[in-house]
Amino acid sequence: MLDEPTSGLDATTALDIMRSLKKLSEIGMTVVMVVHQPRYSLFTLFDEVLLLGLGGKTVYLGNSKGVLPYFTSLSYRMPEHENPADWFMDVISGKVKNEGNPNLKSDGLAEIWAQRFTEIVVESAEDNQVRTVDLFTFTKALDARLASAGVDSDRITDEQFLKLLEVSAVKEPSPDALRELKDRIGFEGNSVSRDKLSSFLCGLSGSFSSDALSATANVQKDMAISEASASTAPISEEKMSGKRARFCAQFPVLLHQNVIRWMRLWKHKAFSLALMSLAAMVFGTQCKDKLTPENVLCPIKINISHVAIGLLMGVACLPIFGSDRMVFWRESASGVRVSAFFLSRATVFLFDVLVWTYVFTAVWKVSSQAPCGYWLWLVALRMTAVSAAGIGVLISTLIPKSSSTLATAVVLLIMGGAISEPQVVAEAKGSFNEVLAFLSPFTWTSGENYLAVIAEMGGEDYVNIFALDMMDGYRNVLLSINLGGQNLDYLTSAYISCSVFGFLGLTFGYLGLRFSHRGKQA
């Protein structure tokens, strides 16, 4: 299905494309397209053309080479050296006067065609007779072709059939294709009768092919309809849902589809990675010489770096569902499970998030000349990235695409730059701000990162005196989780909390995808 594939191309290139499409049609593929201002040599490559007049009504439907004789039969006269395809459009739009029949206007072409179509249908009412004549004519031609292939018996064997394909300049199909072709022709064992072969080949000339398999399918369909009409019991919802393939069958297919889609967008992914690296370098440079416990700006710079990667990941995850809602509605209406669609996309984008995080952390660490090992920074930044990605997924399923970027920026800036800012956390003890701090993943990840740096570089004795309240604020939050009467360490607490944030983001994202716009889904 192509919409003006030749627009904007020169005539020679357009003709090359049409010839390629013509070859596809010759091997059995149906090609339907809309063309704009074609040259006549291109126009005649079509097997069938549909010309629409005023009001979208049909003024011609048939062989492309029959359009000119048809309009000529209506007393229209085409000037010499005129492109017939352009002249047809002039006739249809009323730009050409009918010198031979002045009473015929462009708005009457549809009525004339409808009348002629009715006459054709009436003349072809004796369908069996017409079919017999076509089959007789075709059989005579087939007999001549079989004779050239050295076949003179009433039954055609496998070897003779391959010989027939060879003399007809048809490339020998693959074993699977040959097996299906023989089934459709109606081979019995290793041979088929001439009559069956003639009926099959003649049936290909109709609007729908007629072969042995389709005949069997039609019989089975008729039987199914008869059985269904014999029972008046309503169909239960359970049986209807049974038509939809199971999750385990759909998920691998959709995952494979999304992997292919990811590979085709590799240039976009590479550009996104370059932007992530640029942001990491800028934010890392701003943190240079400030990531030690002795520096009072250490917790603030760590928090800003976490907000940066959180914003980047949250916005980057918006296209997961925000850009393809129409695709989801269409696929859901055709039987694709929401869970399979959601998880297949989320899995592929999780890979992106992890790669971006590893690269961001590496570039940021080099630019900031951060002390401690790479793993210490990666653990915290990765938790932030996954949590923010879950928020991005949630927003992409609930907020319209036009507003989703702003919504993501507002939510993550409030979470990371307001309620989890180090000084706010330090002053939040015993107030409502403490509750808000608990509800932000940035509090847990930035706090874990800061406390890990302190532990790695000598302990709290080396912390700047003006940053002690920030350290105590983070400790108050991270050491508050109690399991089995024992407080968890800050790393375990951060892992658990960020896992909960990520899980809730994905879960509510799935529910948003599942229950929003229910009228457009299955």
C-alpha positions in Angstrom: 0.0 0.0 0.0 1.8 3.1 -1.2 0.7 6.7 -1.1 2.3 8.7 -4.0 5.7 6.9 -4.0 6.8 8.9 -7.1 6.1 12.4 -5.8 9.1 14.6 -5.8 11.1 12.3 -8.1 12.2 12.9 -11.7 10.3 11.0 -14.4 13.2 8.5 -15.0 13.6 7.6 -11.3 9.8 7.3 -10.9 9.7 4.9 -13.9 12.5 2.7 -12.4 10.6 2.4 -9.1 7.4 1.5 -10.9 9.2 -1.2 -13.0 10.5 -2.7 -9.7 7.0 -2.7 -8.3 5.8 -4.3 -11.5 8.2 -7.1 -11.0 6.9 -7.7 -7.5 3.4 -7.9 -8.9 4.5 -10.4 -11.5 5.7 -12.8 -8.8 2.3 -12.7 -7.0 2.5 -9.6 -4.7 -0.5 -7.3 -4.8 0.6 -3.6 -5.0 -1.9 -0.8 -4.5 -0.9 2.8 -4.8 -2.0 6.4 -5.4 0.1 8.2 -8.1 0.3 11.9 -8.9 1.0 13.2 -12.4 2.5 10.0 -13.9 4.0 9.8 -17.4 2.0 7.6 -19.7 4.6 4.9 -19.9 4.4 4.7 -16.1 0.6 4.8 -16.2 0.4 1.8 -18.5 2.4 -0.4 -16.2 -0.6 -0.7 -13.9 -2.8 -3.7 -14.5 -5.9 -1.9 -13.1 -6.6 1.8 -12.5 -9.3 3.5 -10.6 -10.2 7.1 -11.6 -12.4 9.1 -9.3 -14.4 12.1 -10.3 -16.4 14.7 -8.4 -17.6 13.6 -5.0 -15.2 10.6 -5.1 -17.4 8.7 -7.6 -15.9 6.2 -10.0 -15.6 7.3 -13.6 -13.4 4.4 -14.7 -12.2 1.1 -13.2 -10.3 -1.3 -15.4 -7.2 -2.0 -17.5 -4.9 1.0 -17.7 -4.6 0.7 -21.5 -8.4 0.9 -21.8 -8.8 4.4 -20.4 -7.9 6.3 -23.6 -10.2 4.2 -25.8 -13.0 4.6 -23.2 -12.9 8.4 -23.1 -12.5 8.4 -26.9 -15.7 6.4 -27.1 -17.4 9.2 -25.1 -16.5 11.6 -28.0 -13.6 13.2 -26.2 -10.6 14.1 -28.4 -7.1 14.2 -27.0 -4.7 16.8 -28.6 -1.5 15.6 -30.2 1.6 15.4 -28.0 -0.5 15.5 -24.8 0.4 13.2 -21.9 -2.7 10.9 -21.8 -2.5 10.6 -18.0 -2.6 14.3 -17.5 -5.4 14.6 -20.1 -7.5 12.1 -18.2 -7.4 14.3 -15.1 -8.3 17.3 -17.2 -11.3 15.4 -18.5 -12.4 14.3 -15.1 -12.1 17.8 -13.6 -14.1 19.4 -16.4 -11.1 21.4 -17.9 -11.7 19.7 -21.3 -14.8 20.4 -23.4 -16.4 17.5 -25.2 -16.6 18.7 -28.8 -18.4 15.6 -30.0 -21.0 15.6 -27.3 -21.4 19.0 -25.7 -24.2 17.8 -23.4 -21.7 15.5 -21.5 -20.2 17.3 -18.6 -17.6 16.1 -16.1 -20.2 15.6 -13.4 -22.0 13.1 -15.7 -19.0 10.8 -16.2 -19.8 8.8 -13.0 -23.4 8.2 -14.1 -22.3 7.0 -17.5 -19.8 4.7 -16.0 -22.3 3.3 -13.5 -24.7 2.7 -16.5 -22.0 0.9 -18.5 -21.0 -1.2 -15.5 -24.6 -2.3 -15.1 -24.7 -3.3 -18.7 -21.5 -5.3 -18.3 -22.9 -7.1 -15.3 -26.1 -7.9 -17.1 -24.2 -9.2 -20.1 -22.2 -11.5 -17.8 -25.1 -12.9 -16.0 -24.5 -16.3 -17.6 -21.5 -16.7 -15.4 -21.3 -20.5 -15.9 -21.3 -20.1 -19.6 -18.6 -17.4 -19.6 -16.5 -19.5 -17.2 -16.8 -22.4 -19.5 -15.6 -20.4 -22.5 -12.7 -19.0 -20.5 -11.7 -22.4 -19.3 -11.9 -23.9 -22.8 -9.8 -21.2 -24.2 -7.3 -21.5 -21.5 -7.1 -25.2 -21.7 -6.3 -25.0 -25.4 -3.4 -22.7 -24.6 -2.2 -24.9 -21.8 -2.3 -28.0 -24.1 0.0 -26.2 -26.5 2.4 -25.3 -23.6 2.3 -28.9 -22.3 3.1 -30.2 -25.7 6.2 -28.0 -25.9 7.2 -29.5 -22.5 6.8 -33.0 -23.9 3.7 -33.9 -22.0 1.0 -35.9 -23.9 -0.8 -37.8 -21.2 -4.0 -36.8 -19.2 -2.0 -36.8 -16.0 1.0 -34.6 -15.2 3.7 -36.0 -13.0 6.1 -34.0 -10.7 8.9 -34.1 -13.3 6.6 -33.0 -16.1 5.3 -30.1 -13.9 8.8 -28.9 -13.2 9.5 -29.1 -16.9 6.3 -27.0 -17.6 7.6 -24.4 -15.2 11.0 -24.4 -17.0 9.5 -23.9 -20.5 7.3 -21.2 -19.1 10.4 -19.3 -17.8 9.3 -19.7 -14.2 12.1 -20.2 -11.7 11.8 -23.4 -9.8 10.4 -22.6 -6.3 11.8 -23.7 -3.0 10.7 -27.2 -1.7 8.3 -25.6 0.8 6.7 -23.3 -1.8 6.6 -26.2 -4.4 4.8 -28.4 -1.8 2.2 -25.7 -1.1 1.7 -25.0 -4.8 1.1 -28.6 -5.5 -1.4 -28.8 -2.7 -3.3 -25.8 -4.0 -3.3 -27.2 -7.6 -4.7 -30.5 -6.2 -1.9 -33.0 -6.7 -2.9 -36.5 -5.8 0.3 -38.4 -4.9 2.9 -37.5 -7.5 0.5 -36.4 -10.3 -2.4 -34.2 -11.2 -5.0 -34.2 -14.0 -5.0 -31.7 -16.8 -8.4 -30.5 -15.8 -7.4 -29.6 -12.3 -4.3 -27.8 -13.5 -6.4 -25.8 -16.0 -9.0 -24.9 -13.4 -6.3 -23.7 -11.0 -4.5 -21.6 -13.5 -7.7 -20.1 -14.9 -8.8 -19.4 -11.4 -5.9 -17.1 -10.9 -7.4 -14.6 -13.3 -10.3 -13.8 -11.1 -10.6 -11.3 -8.2 -9.9 -14.2 -5.8 -7.9 -17.3 -6.6 -9.7 -20.6 -6.8 -7.6 -23.6 -5.7 -7.9 -26.9 -3.9 -7.0 -25.5 -0.5 -9.4 -22.6 -0.7 -12.2 -24.9 -1.8 -11.6 -27.1 1.2 -11.5 -24.0 3.4 -14.7 -22.7 2.0 -16.4 -26.1 2.7 -15.1 -26.0 6.3 -16.3 -22.4 6.7 -19.8 -23.3 5.4 -20.0 -26.2 7.8 -18.9 -23.9 10.7 -21.5 -21.3 9.8 -24.2 -24.0 9.6 -23.2 -25.3 13.0 -23.1 -21.8 14.5 -26.5 -20.9 13.1 -28.0 -24.1 14.5 -27.2 -23.0 18.0 -28.7 -19.9 19.6 -26.6 -20.1 22.8 -24.6 -16.9 23.4 -20.8 -17.0 23.1 -19.2 -16.6 26.5 -16.5 -14.0 27.1 -14.1 -16.8 28.1 -14.4 -18.4 24.6 -14.0 -15.0 22.9 -10.8 -14.3 24.8 -9.5 -17.7 23.8 -9.0 -16.4 20.3 -6.2 -14.2 21.5 -2.8 -15.9 21.6 -1.2 -16.6 25.0 1.3 -14.1 26.4 4.2 -16.7 26.1 3.5 -16.9 22.4 3.2 -13.2 21.7 6.0 -11.8 23.9 8.9 -13.4 22.0 7.5 -12.2 18.6 6.9 -8.7 19.9 10.3 -8.6 21.5 12.0 -9.7 18.3 10.0 -7.0 16.5 11.2 -4.3 18.9 14.8 -5.5 18.6 14.6 -5.1 14.8 13.0 -1.7 15.3 15.9 -0.7 17.7 18.5 -1.8 15.2 16.9 0.3 12.4 17.0 3.3 14.7 20.7 2.9 15.5 21.6 6.3 14.2 19.1 7.9 16.5 20.3 5.8 19.4 23.9 6.9 18.7 22.9 10.5 18.6 21.1 10.2 21.9 24.2 8.5 23.4 26.3 11.4 22.2 23.9 13.9 23.9 24.1 11.9 27.1 27.9 12.0 27.0 27.9 15.8 26.4 25.6 16.3 29.4 27.8 14.0 31.5 30.9 15.9 30.6 29.3 19.3 31.4 27.9 18.3 34.7 31.1 16.3 35.6 33.2 19.4 34.9 31.1 21.4 37.3 31.8 18.8 40.1 35.6 18.8 39.7 37.4 19.1 43.0 34.1 19.2 44.9 33.3 15.5 45.5 35.2 14.9 48.7 33.7 14.9 52.2 35.8 18.0 53.2 34.0 20.1 50.6 30.7 21.5 51.8 29.3 21.4 48.2 29.8 17.7 47.9 26.2 16.6 48.7 24.8 19.4 46.5 26.9 18.5 43.5 26.0 14.8 43.9 22.4 15.7 44.0 22.6 17.8 40.9 24.3 15.0 39.0 21.5 12.6 40.0 18.8 15.1 38.9 20.6 15.5 35.6 20.7 11.8 34.8 17.1 11.4 36.1 15.8 14.1 33.8 17.7 12.7 30.8 16.4 9.2 31.4 12.8 10.3 32.1 12.5 12.3 28.9 14.3 9.7 26.8 11.7 7.1 27.9 8.7 9.1 26.7 8.7 7.7 23.2 8.2 4.2 24.5 4.5 4.6 24.4 3.8 8.3 23.8 4.8 8.2 20.1 3.0 4.9 19.2 -0.3 5.0 21.0 -2.2 4.6 17.6 0.0 1.6 16.9 -0.9 0.1 20.3 -4.6 0.8 19.8 -4.6 -0.9 16.4 -2.6 -3.9 17.6 -4.6 -4.3 20.7 -7.8 -4.2 18.7 -6.4 -7.0 16.5 -5.6 -9.3 19.4 -2.2 -8.3 20.8 -2.1 -8.6 24.6 -1.4 -5.4 26.5 1.0 -7.1 28.8 3.1 -8.6 25.9 3.2 -5.2 24.1 4.1 -3.3 27.3 6.8 -5.7 28.5 8.5 -6.2 25.1 8.9 -2.5 24.7 9.9 -1.9 28.3 12.6 -4.6 28.0 14.2 -3.1 24.9 14.2 0.4 26.5 15.6 -0.9 29.7 18.7 -2.0 27.7 18.9 1.6 26.4 18.7 3.0 29.9 21.4 0.7 31.2 23.8 1.5 28.3 23.2 5.2 28.7 23.8 5.0 32.4 27.1 3.1 32.1 28.3 5.6 29.5 27.1 8.7 31.4 28.8 7.5 34.6 32.1 6.8 32.8 32.2 10.2 31.1 31.0 12.0 34.3 33.6 10.3 36.4 36.5 11.2 34.0 35.3 14.8 33.6 34.8 15.3 37.4 38.0 13.4 38.4 35.7 11.9 41.0 37.5 10.0 43.8 36.5 6.4 44.7 35.9 3.6 42.2 33.6 3.6 39.2 31.3 1.0 40.7 30.5 3.3 43.7 29.1 6.0 41.5 27.5 3.6 39.0 25.4 1.8 41.7 23.7 5.1 42.8 23.4 6.6 39.3 21.9 3.4 38.0 19.2 3.4 40.7 18.3 6.9 39.8 18.2 6.2 36.1 15.9 3.1 36.5 13.6 5.0 38.9 13.3 8.0 36.6 12.7 5.7 33.6 9.8 4.2 35.4 8.3 7.7 36.0 8.9 8.5 32.3 7.1 5.3 31.3 4.2 6.2 33.5 3.9 9.7 32.1 4.2 8.4 28.5 1.0 6.3 29.0 -1.1 8.9 30.7 -0.1 12.3 29.4 -0.6 13.4 25.8 2.5 13.5 23.7 2.4 17.3 23.4 2.6 17.9 27.1 4.6 14.8 28.3 8.0 16.4 28.1 7.0 19.3 30.3 5.1 17.0 32.7 8.2 14.8 33.1 10.5 17.8 33.6 8.2 19.3 36.3 7.8 16.0 38.2 11.5 15.1 38.2 12.6 18.6 39.0 10.2 18.7 42.0 11.3 15.3 43.2 15.1 15.9 42.6 15.6 19.6 42.9 13.1 20.5 45.6 12.0 17.9 48.1 15.2 15.9 48.0 17.7 18.8 47.8 20.3 18.1 50.6 19.6 21.2 52.7 15.9 20.5 52.5 16.5 16.9 53.7 18.6 18.2 56.5 15.9 20.5 57.7 13.0 18.1 57.1 13.2 16.1 60.3 9.9 15.9 62.1 8.0 18.0 59.4 5.9 17.3 56.4 9.0 17.8 54.2 10.4 14.6 55.7 7.4 12.6 54.4 7.9 14.2 50.9 11.6 13.3 51.1 10.7 9.6 51.7 8.6 9.8 48.5 11.4 10.9 46.2 13.8 8.3 44.7 16.4 11.0 44.5 16.6 11.2 48.3 17.5 7.6 48.5 20.0 7.5 45.6 21.7 10.8 46.3 21.9 10.0 50.0 23.3 6.5 49.4 25.9 8.0 47.0 26.9 10.7 49.5 27.1 8.3 52.5 29.1 5.8 50.4 31.7 8.5 49.5 32.0 9.4 53.2 32.5 5.8 54.2 35.0 5.3 51.4 37.1 8.3 52.2 37.6 8.0 56.0 34.3 8.3 57.7 32.3 11.2 59.2 35.4 12.7 60.9 36.4 14.1 57.5 33.0 15.6 56.7 32.9 19.4 56.5 31.3 20.8 59.6 28.8 22.7 57.6 27.7 19.5 55.8 27.1 17.5 59.0 23.3 18.3 59.1 23.0 17.1 55.5 24.7 13.9 56.4 22.4 13.4 59.4 19.3 14.2 57.2 20.3 11.5 54.7 21.0 9.0 57.5 17.7 9.7 59.0 16.0 8.6 55.8 18.1 5.8 54.6 18.5 4.0 58.0 14.8 4.2 58.8 13.8 0.9 57.1 13.4 -1.8 59.7 13.0 -5.5 58.9 12.7 -8.1 61.6 13.6 -5.6 64.3 16.9 -4.7 62.6 17.6 -1.5 60.6 19.0 -2.1 57.1 22.1 -0.5 55.9 21.8 2.5 53.6 22.8 0.6 50.4 20.1 -2.1 50.9 17.5 0.5 51.9 18.2 2.4 48.7 18.0 -0.7 46.5 14.7 -1.7 48.1 13.2 1.8 47.8 14.3 2.4 44.2 13.0 -1.1 43.3 9.6 -0.1 44.7 9.6 3.2 42.9 10.6 1.5 39.6 8.1 -1.3 40.0 5.2 1.1 40.9 6.1 3.3 37.9 6.0 0.4 35.5 2.9 -1.1 37.1 0.9 2.1 37.0 2.3 2.7 33.5 0.9 -0.7 32.4 -2.5 0.1 34.1 -2.5 3.5 32.3 -1.9 1.8 29.0 -4.4 -0.9 29.7 -7.3 1.2 30.9 -6.9 4.5 29.0 -8.9 4.9 25.8 -10.7 1.6 26.3 -12.9 2.2 23.3 -9.9 2.0 21.0 -8.6 -1.3 22.4 -9.8 -4.9 22.1 
